[in-house]
Amino acid sequence: MLSFWEKESLLQYDYIVIGSGIVGLSAAISLKERAPGSRVLVLERDILPTGASTKNAGFACIGSLTEILTDLQTMSVEAVKNLVNLRLQGLRLLRSRLGDATIGYGENGSHELIGPSEEWALHQLPEVNHILAELFNGEPAFTLANDRLPVFGFAPGYVKALIRNNFEGELHTGKMMRALIDTALLKGVEIKTGCTVKTIDDFHTGVNVIVPHHTLEEDITFSARKVLICTNAFTRRLLPEEDVVPGRGQVLITTPVKDLPFKGVFHMEEGYYYFRELEGRVLLGGGRQLDFAGETSTNFRFNDRIQHELEVLLHNVILPGREVAVADRWTGIMAFGKTKQPIVKAHTKNVIMGVRMGGMGVAIGSVIGDNIAVMALES
């Protein structure tokens, strides 16, 4: 049972954030920046944030050419521009808040490999640059970089062209998350891990958040004026009616590769495959399109078919004829829906949500967190 002291002093907050990933920590930091005297609590169900925030590839990206062209087939031009602009705003906030050196941000080149079935996209490059021109002060977002193909050494039978994205970078995911945690703590945010939220009750005058206490074998009731839900792929465990579909991502990383011929980040096949150089290794992930149904899961398990295809891609296309060994593998869980737009809204009067990052949490997580913090403070 809880003591008088615990009930009296340790359970009441102004704002409770559920989820300690990029969005949740960014929201908590924004709350303390805008309302320094407020009491802010972040509740995380696991020891570490477990979805995609600590498991992504560290791409500071706005989207590849083929991905944007695919979006233009289902979205209006204005909606696509707004989505790209959201990514730009999020990256600017992340970098200005934490500092490039702190998060290991760099611009070592961002390229998309164009295969035989995607050569059509080359003819659309000028039009896409025109659409996005105002976001980049008239500079082209994409340019041909075929001169780099002999240097990078990709399989010529597969790679027919190379497109450079002139406004993308990379970062160190671990350093970014460490910096977000340290910044939140420095500003006075409390973070409690191992807290699986059971229910959220909005009584209009305030919100109760129920968390089981396994040692005491009873529920603990935290209270707050506002609650911010930042659980991304796991949102339907709390709000089953929301359009949030998990999308698992398979990732592997090699041992150091002698004389690795490229640096930077790379996209393939509308962004479904991605790889980068990391400390002389190749980090490679993706392949969700090979088994959409199987990867619609919140289970952290390997998909043997996709892991095999990643190795085939590694050996046959990225490093053809090179000896390379896989050092480690992992999975991360992203969130998608019927559109690529994130869900940013008031679920009830005092419960606000910022979820469904569409695989772009690094790019948009900071600004989505800031947006819902502003909503919580103004409502």
N, C-alpha and C positions, 0 to 999 in steps of 0.2 A: 504493500500500500504506500501511497505517496504521503510525505510529511506535510505538516502545516506550512513549513518554510518553502517547500517546493511549489505547492499550490499557490502560495502568496506571491512569490517573487520570480519564479523561473519559467512560467508558462505563458506569460502575456507579452504580446508584441504589437507593434504598429503594422508591420508588413511581414508576411510569411511567403517565401518563395519555395515552390516545390520543384526540385531538380537542380543539381549543381553542375550542369554542363555549361557550355558557352553562353547560352541564352539566360539561364538562371543566375549565374554569377554576374553577367553583365547587367541584368535587371537589378540585382542587389546593390551593385556598385553605383548604378545611376540613382537609385533611391537614396543612398547615403550622400551622394554628391549634391543632390537637389534638396534633400531634407536631412542635413547632418545630425539633427537631434533625434531622429526617429530610431526606433529599435527594429532591426531587420534580422530575420532568421531565415536561413536556407536549410531545407530538409532534403537529405539525399538517402535513397533507399539502400544503397550499397556502400561499401568502403570507399570506392572510387566511382565517379560518374561513369555509367556503364554503357551508354548508347553508342554514340559516334564521336563525342567531343574529344575523347582521349584515344580514339582508334582510327582517326582519319589520316589521309596521306599528307596533310599540310599544304594543300594547294590554296593559294590566295587568288582565286580565279573569278572571272566574270562570265565564263562560258565559252566554249569552242565555236568555231564557225558552223560546223555541221549541227551542233546542238541548237544554236540560235536559229538556223534555217528551219530545223524541225519545229521549233517553237512558233515560228512565223506561219506555219501551216495550220496551227490550231488556235493561235492567239492573234489579237490585233497588233499592228505595228506599235501603237502607243503602249499596249500592255507589255510587249517585249522590251521596249525602251525603259519603261518603269522598273521592270525586273532587273535589268542590267544596272540601272542607276542605283537600285537598292543595294546591290552587291558592292558597287563602288563606295557608297556611303558607309556601309558596314565595315569595309576594309579600312577606310580612312579613320573611322572612330576607333577601331581595334588598334591600329598602329599609333595613333596620337595618344591614346590612353595608356598603352603599355610600353611603347618605344620599340623601334625596329631591332635594336641590338638585344633587347631583353627577350624578344620572341624569336630571334634568329631569322628575321625577315631578310630576304635577298631577292634580287632580280637577275637570275642567271640564264634567263631565256625561257619562254613558254612557246611550245610548238604543238601543232596537230599533224599527225601522220594521215595522209590521204591515200586510201587504197583504191583499187580499180573500180569498186562499186560506188565510190564517193567523188569521182572526178567531176561529176556534174556540179558539185559545190563550188568549184573554182570559177565557174562562169557567174556565180552569184556574189562573189567577193566584193566587187565594186558597189553593188546595191546595198549590201549589209554595211559596208563602211559609210555609205551615204546616210543610212538610217541612224547610225550611231554617232555620226560626226559631231553633233552638238554636245554630246557627253564628254568628248575628248578634245574640245577646243579646235575642231576641224581636222585633227590628225587621224590617220587611218587606224582603226582598231586592229586590222589584219593585213599582213603583207606576205607575199610569196618569199620563201627562203630555201628554194631548191638548191642553192649553192652550198648549203650545209649538209646535204644528204651524203656526199662522199666522206665528209668528216665524221658524221655520226655512225655510219656503217650499218644502217638498217638494211634488211633484206630487200633488194631492188625489185624482186618479183612481186612483193606486196606493196611497198611504199612507192607510189607514183609521184607524189608531190609532198611538200612540207610547207605549212602555213605558220607564220609567226604571229602570236598574239602579243601586241606591243604594250599591253597594260596589265600583265599578270605577274605575280611573283610566287614565292614559296616561303614557308616558315617552319619552325620546329614545333610540332604539336605539343610535345611534352613541356617545353619552355613556355609556350603560350598558356597552357592550363595552369602551370605553376605560378605564372605571373598573375593570372586572374584570381587564383586563390589567395596569393599574398596581398594583392591590392584590396580584395574584399576584406580580409582580416585586418589590414592596416587601417581601413576606414571604419572598422568597428562592426562589421557584419559577423553574426554568429553562424557557424556551419556545424550542423549535427548530421553525422553519417549513421548508417544502419537504421534509418527511420523510414519504414514503409508506410506510406499514408493509406489508411483504411477507408476513411470517408471524409468528405468535406461538407459542412452544413452552414449555409448562408442564412443567418437570421435577420438580414437586412440592417440590423444595428451593429453587426459584427459577424465574424466567421469562426467556427470551430473546426479544427483539424485534428482528426483522431488518429493516433499512432499506437500500435500495440507495444507494450513493454513486456518483453519475453521473460525477463528475470522475475518481475513482480507478478507476471501472469494476469495483467490487467491493461486496460486501455488508458492512454494519457491523452488529455484534451488540451491542445494548444489553442490559444485564441488570438485573433488579430482583427484590425479594422478592414484590411484587404488581404486577399490571397492571390498570388500570381502563379499560374501553372505553366511550367516550362519543361514538360516531360517528353516532348517530341514523339518518338516512335512508340512510347509506352502510354500515351495519353488515354487510350481507350480502356485501360485498366481502371481509370478514374471516371472517364466520361465516354462510355461505350457508344454513344450516339454520334460522335464526331467523325468526320471524314479524314481519318488518319490511318494509313496503311503502312506497316513496317516494311522496310526493304533492306535485307541483309547484304553487306558487302564483304567479299572475300579478299584477303590481302596476303601477300608474301613478301619477304625481303631476303636478298641473297647475302652470302658472305662477301667480303671486299673483292672487287674485280680488278685485276691488274690492268693498268692502262685503260681504264674505262673511257670510251671516246666521247662521252657527252656529259653535260651538266644541265641543270634546269628541270622543268616539268614538261610532261608530254600527255596529250590526249589522243584517243583513238575511238572511232566508231561512235560518234555523237556523245563522247564523254563516258560511254559505258566501260571502256578500258582507260586506265591512266597509269602512268609510271613516272618515276623521278630518280635522279641521282641523290643519294644521301650518304655522306661520309664515305664515298667510294663504293657504295653498294647500289643495287637497283631495288627500289621499292615498287611493287607492281600490284595493282588491284583491279577489281571490277568483275565483269562477266555476268552480272545479274540478268542480262537479257537472254542468257542461255537457259534460264529456268526461273522465269518470273514467279510462277506459283510456288516453287520450292523455296525461293528466297523471300517470300512474304511471311517472315517469321521473326519472332523475338527470341528464338533459341540461339545461343552462341555455339553453333556447330559448324563444322566444315562441310561444304558441298564438294564431294570428291570429284564430280565431273568438272565443276568450275575450277577447282584447284589444279586439276590435270590440264585444263585448257590454258590456264595462266602459265604453267610451265612450258607448254608447247609454244605459246606466244613468246615467252622469254627466250627460248633456245632457237626458234626458227625465224623470228622477225626482229626482235630487239637486239639480240647478241648472237647472230647466226655464226655457227662454227666456233664459238668460244666455249671454253670450259667454265661453268659457273654452277655453284651449289646453293641450294635454298637453306638459309640459316634459321628462319622462323616464319610462322604463319599466325594469323588471327582473323577475327571477324568483327565487324561493327554493325550496328543497327541504325539505319536512317529512317526517315519518315516521308511518305509521299501521299498524294491524293488525286482527286479528279483534275485539279489544276496545279500549276507550279507555284501559285501564290501561297505564302504562309498564312496560317490562321492567326489573326491578331484581332481579338474582340473581347468584349465583356460577356462571359458565360452567364453570370447572374449579376446582380447589382454590385456585389463586393468581390466577385471572383473573376479575374481577368486571365486570359490565356494567350501565350505566344508559342505556337507549336507548328509542326510540319515544315521543316526547313528545306525539304526537297533535295537533300544531299549537298546543300550550300551553307551549312551551319557556320563554317569558318568565315565565309564572306558576309553573311547577313546576320549572324547571331548577335553581334554587339548592338546593331541598330534596332533589331527586334526587341532585345532586352530593354533598351532605352525607351522605345515606343511604349511598351506596356508599363514601364515605371512611370512615365508621364501620365498615362491613362489612370493609373492607380492614385497618383497624387492629385489629379484634377477632378476625379469623380467623387 
